[in-house]
């Protein structure tokens, strides 16, 4: 019995090490991915600089998606984990701590 108790402790410690705590002062919600239906998409970086500095919102993301000819929009907040894979049909929007667009590019 004692062995079973002590052998379970490292497992519990390992599981709690992977838990994340909410960041202070902000929402910990993941913004929804915006996706369009149908069509052929090949994201283009041309003229996306106009969106830098704007406050991120669903309307702004949709305008940028249309302008870039992207199928998906991935919104990344500070500290979020994201994959490094390149997708030709995806627009990635990086936000700063205040929710303003820091950078925007295809991929």
JOQUI-V193587 format. One record per backbone hydrogen bond with DSSP energy under -0.5 kcal/mol. NH is the residue of the N-H (numbers start at 1). CO is the residue of the C=O. E is the energy in kcal/mol with one decimal. If there is no record, write none. Layout:
[[NH CO E] [NH CO E]]
This chain:
[[5 1 -1.9] [6 2 -2.2] [7 3 -2.1] [8 4 -1.1] [9 5 -0.8] [10 6 -0.7] [11 7 -0.5] [12 8 -2.1] [13 9 -2.5] [14 10 -2.3] [15 11 -2.0] [16 12 -2.0] [17 13 -1.4] [18 14 -0.7] [18 15 -0.6] [19 16 -0.8] [26 23 -0.8] [31 29 -0.5] [34 73 -1.2] [35 33 -0.5] [36 71 -1.9] [42 69 -0.9] [43 88 -2.6] [44 68 -2.4] [48 45 -1.2] [51 48 -1.9] [52 49 -1.1] [53 101 -2.8] [54 51 -1.8] [56 99 -3.0] [61 57 -2.6] [62 58 -2.2] [63 59 -2.2] [64 60 -2.4] [65 61 -2.5] [66 62 -2.3] [67 63 -2.4] [68 64 -2.4] [69 65 -0.8] [69 66 -0.7] [70 65 -2.3] [71 89 -2.5] [72 89 -2.2] [73 34 -1.8] [74 91 -3.3] [75 73 -0.6] [76 74 -0.5] [76 93 -3.2] [77 75 -0.5] [80 77 -2.1] [87 85 -0.5] [87 107 -0.8] [90 87 -1.5] [91 72 -2.6] [92 105 -3.5] [93 74 -3.3] [93 91 -0.5] [94 92 -0.5] [94 103 -3.0] [95 76 -3.0] [95 93 -0.5] [96 100 -2.5] [99 96 -1.8] [101 54 -3.1] [102 94 -3.3] [103 94 -1.5] [105 92 -2.3] [107 87 -0.5] [107 90 -3.0]]
